[in-house]
Amino acid sequence: MDFSRVYDLLVLGGGNAALCAALTARRAGLSVLVVESAPVHYRGGNSRHTRNLRAMHSGPLDVLKDAYPEEEYWQDLLKVTGGLTDERLARMTIRNTEQHLPWMKDHGVKFQAPLGGTLHLARTNAFFLGGGKALVNAYYAAAESLGVEIAYDTEVIDLEMQGDRFVSATVLRHSLEHVVRAKTVVAASGGFESNLEWLREAWGPAADNFLIRGTPYNRGKVLKLLHEKGAKSVGDATQGHCVAIDARSPKFDGGIVTRVDAVSLGIVVNKHCKRFYDEGEDFWPKRYAIWGRLVAAEADQIAYSIIDAKSMGKFMPPVYPPLKASSIGELAAVLKLDRGALEKTVAEFNAAVRPGTFDHTILDDCATAGLAPAKTHWARAIDTPPFFAYPLRPGITFTYLGVGIDGKARMLMDDGKPSANVFAAGEIMAGNVLGKGYLAGIGMAIGTTFGRIAGEEAARHVRG
Ligand SMILES: Cc1cc2nc3c(=O)[nH]c(=O)nc-3n(C[C@H](O)[C@H](O)[C@H](O)COP(=O)(O)OP(=O)(O)OC[C@H]3O[C@@H](n4cnc5c(N)ncnc54)[C@H](O)[C@@H]3O)c2cc1C
């Protein structure tokens, strides 16, 4: 790449949203430079951790079965966000997903049959063969063959704006600063989930116990700069996608294999051995994203998912083996919990379980009675040794604080007017659609939709 050149489009970031924008703009004839702060082997941000994209479809579509109409998708989103969503942008996201699968395949992405376990996604989510890493590699290969220029190890550290117009970005590459000019820019550099100081500002000392599931490179530098330069802020710094992951996971980048999917099959207790939420409230894909916040609200941000032998093999096993014991008392000792307190909680739970027909594929009739909090589905006595436990910590996936956009993916300024030449896509604007909560597979849906729109609109802008 040539930093002295004026590119038609400069793309900030190198994940899914960035590559969707870069590919689209390049196909429309623009000269495109992608600046990715990670080195080549780390390229692709959180996108390289993904497995699937949620897509609407009016009939069977590729690997997707039956139909998943717009209205059902919208209602699912409405439920998890509690209405904290921009309906116009949300419906745009949803409608566009129907076109994504063929476009993705055209750019080298392959799909596979859905996975089983506690995921009920065969109808709604298209799984990438080889996961997000293969998707990212396919997009980079397509981008390179189309002539998109890519600068790895290149971090955006400053932006020059004249009012609502982008002029240049200062990037740091191998300890040297360069000023890069372009006619348009797409901000696709993720949220601020890897910025531990910013997380602490938002969450207080509890954030010190959070683990970051994805890339260590999404530090929110571009987001902060855009806010400072007058971009409209959307979302709340404490909102985001946060799941319960194995407490033994690394601080960064543990990825999907650290998620604990056993929760809905057993009980979850805090460090005082108390249950604190209905583990069987809804299907796991619709509930897993609330468990990080729930654990974050408990003492020392630690909890324990406890199951018995009956549940083994019924969920996708995480990478760490469970802690195991032949009695609940022994399990308490292994977990360094109060033995009597854990035995009491499990005994009370078991006594409250009403007879039912266990079926993990439906919202079954196995529930507790007279217990607070209740377990409303899949409640079975924890009585069959050996007993197993997974220690849980909040695992931040991505944050929702972002910049406002309009339907053309143009970044909005503080006065609500669109910027002249700044577009945004992916996590950095996901808060427009996700005020809170999460729906499995919508992160990639948002990034693909607005990445492609940003690429198209950048091309329209450059052509005049
Ligand atoms: C473990 C895990 C599993 C997930 N699974 C799914 C799933 O199955 N389906 C789904 O829909 N979503 C999933 N998500 C969420 C999904 O990853 C995101 O919603 C989506 O990838 C966001 O894409 P993006 O392009 O906005 O961000 P990213 O893919 O994170 O890309 C951001 C890029 O910006 C770069 N960057 C950051 N700062 C700078 C800077 N200052 N200068 C230059 N570059 C910079 C980063 O290096 C990175 O390449 C998952 C996330 C994680 C962590």
The ligand as an SDF file (V2000), in Angstrom:
LIG
                    3D

 53 58  0  0  0  0  0  0  0  0999 V2000
  -16.2560  -15.8560   20.8920 C   0  0  0  0  0  0  0  0  0  0  0  0
  -17.2100  -15.1050   20.0250 C   0  0  0  0  0  0  0  0  0  0  0  0
  -18.1700  -15.7980   19.2950 C   0  0  0  0  0  0  0  0  0  0  0  0
  -19.0850  -15.1030   18.5180 C   0  0  0  0  0  0  0  0  0  0  0  0
  -19.9780  -15.8220   17.7750 N   0  0  0  0  0  0  0  0  0  0  0  0
  -20.8310  -15.1660   16.9590 C   0  0  0  0  0  0  0  0  0  0  0  0
  -21.6740  -15.8910   16.0540 C   0  0  0  0  0  0  0  0  0  0  0  0
  -21.6080  -17.1210   15.9520 O   0  0  0  0  0  0  0  0  0  0  0  0
  -22.5350  -15.1750   15.3010 N   0  0  0  0  0  0  0  0  0  0  0  0
  -22.5990  -13.8020   15.3450 C   0  0  0  0  0  0  0  0  0  0  0  0
  -23.4110  -13.2110   14.6470 O   0  0  0  0  0  0  0  0  0  0  0  0
  -21.7790  -13.0950   16.1540 N   0  0  0  0  0  0  0  0  0  0  0  0
  -20.8980  -13.7410   16.9470 C   0  0  0  0  0  0  0  0  0  0  0  0
  -20.0350  -13.0180   17.7280 N   0  0  0  0  0  0  0  0  0  0  0  0
  -20.0740  -11.5560   17.6350 C   0  0  0  0  0  0  0  0  0  0  0  0
  -19.3460  -11.1410   16.3640 C   0  0  0  0  0  0  0  0  0  0  0  0
  -18.0080  -11.5360   16.4890 O   0  0  0  0  0  0  0  0  0  0  0  0
  -19.3990   -9.6500   16.1240 C   0  0  0  0  0  0  0  0  0  0  0  0
  -20.6890   -9.1500   16.2050 O   0  0  0  0  0  0  0  0  0  0  0  0
  -18.8680   -9.3430   14.7180 C   0  0  0  0  0  0  0  0  0  0  0  0
  -17.7910  -10.1580   14.3900 O   0  0  0  0  0  0  0  0  0  0  0  0
  -18.4180   -7.9140   14.6750 C   0  0  0  0  0  0  0  0  0  0  0  0
  -17.7710   -7.6750   13.4570 O   0  0  0  0  0  0  0  0  0  0  0  0
  -16.9520   -6.3430   13.3190 P   0  0  0  0  0  0  0  0  0  0  0  0
  -16.3540   -6.3880   11.9600 O   0  0  0  0  0  0  0  0  0  0  0  0
  -17.7560   -5.1770   13.7060 O   0  0  0  0  0  0  0  0  0  0  0  0
  -15.8030   -6.4420   14.4530 O   0  0  0  0  0  0  0  0  0  0  0  0
  -14.4910   -7.3340   14.4940 P   0  0  0  0  0  0  0  0  0  0  0  0
  -14.6310   -8.5650   13.7160 O   0  0  0  0  0  0  0  0  0  0  0  0
  -14.1100   -7.4670   15.9280 O   0  0  0  0  0  0  0  0  0  0  0  0
  -13.4240   -6.4500   13.7510 O   0  0  0  0  0  0  0  0  0  0  0  0
  -12.9250   -5.2620   14.3080 C   0  0  0  0  0  0  0  0  0  0  0  0
  -11.5760   -5.0360   13.7100 C   0  0  0  0  0  0  0  0  0  0  0  0
  -11.0970   -3.7270   14.0130 O   0  0  0  0  0  0  0  0  0  0  0  0
   -9.7050   -3.8050   14.2840 C   0  0  0  0  0  0  0  0  0  0  0  0
   -9.3700   -2.6110   15.0580 N   0  0  0  0  0  0  0  0  0  0  0  0
   -9.7720   -2.2640   16.2980 C   0  0  0  0  0  0  0  0  0  0  0  0
   -9.2640   -1.0490   16.6280 N   0  0  0  0  0  0  0  0  0  0  0  0
   -8.5250   -0.6370   15.5840 C   0  0  0  0  0  0  0  0  0  0  0  0
   -7.7610    0.5210   15.3360 C   0  0  0  0  0  0  0  0  0  0  0  0
   -7.6340    1.5170   16.2350 N   0  0  0  0  0  0  0  0  0  0  0  0
   -7.1160    0.6270   14.1360 N   0  0  0  0  0  0  0  0  0  0  0  0
   -7.2270   -0.3680   13.1910 C   0  0  0  0  0  0  0  0  0  0  0  0
   -7.9510   -1.4900   13.3870 N   0  0  0  0  0  0  0  0  0  0  0  0
   -8.5900   -1.6100   14.5620 C   0  0  0  0  0  0  0  0  0  0  0  0
   -9.5520   -5.1220   15.0010 C   0  0  0  0  0  0  0  0  0  0  0  0
   -8.2330   -5.6030   14.9470 O   0  0  0  0  0  0  0  0  0  0  0  0
  -10.5240   -5.9970   14.1960 C   0  0  0  0  0  0  0  0  0  0  0  0
   -9.9090   -6.5420   13.0690 O   0  0  0  0  0  0  0  0  0  0  0  0
  -19.0670  -13.6850   18.4820 C   0  0  0  0  0  0  0  0  0  0  0  0
  -18.0750  -12.9910   19.1730 C   0  0  0  0  0  0  0  0  0  0  0  0
  -17.1410  -13.6930   19.9370 C   0  0  0  0  0  0  0  0  0  0  0  0
  -16.0710  -12.9220   20.6740 C   0  0  0  0  0  0  0  0  0  0  0  0
  1  2  1  0
  2  3  1  0
  2 52  2  0
  3  4  2  0
  4  5  1  0
  4 50  1  0
  5  6  2  0
  6  7  1  0
  6 13  1  0
  7  8  2  0
  7  9  1  0
  9 10  1  0
 10 11  2  0
 10 12  1  0
 12 13  2  0
 13 14  1  0
 14 15  1  0
 14 50  1  0
 15 16  1  0
 16 17  1  0
 16 18  1  0
 18 19  1  0
 18 20  1  0
 20 21  1  0
 20 22  1  0
 22 23  1  0
 23 24  1  0
 24 25  2  0
 24 26  1  0
 24 27  1  0
 27 28  1  0
 28 29  2  0
 28 30  1  0
 28 31  1  0
 31 32  1  0
 32 33  1  0
 33 34  1  0
 33 48  1  0
 34 35  1  0
 35 36  1  0
 35 46  1  0
 36 37  1  0
 36 45  1  0
 37 38  2  0
 38 39  1  0
 39 40  1  0
 39 45  2  0
 40 41  1  0
 40 42  2  0
 42 43  1  0
 43 44  2  0
 44 45  1  0
 46 47  1  0
 46 48  1  0
 48 49  1  0
 50 51  2  0
 51 52  1  0
 52 53  1  0
M  END
$$$$
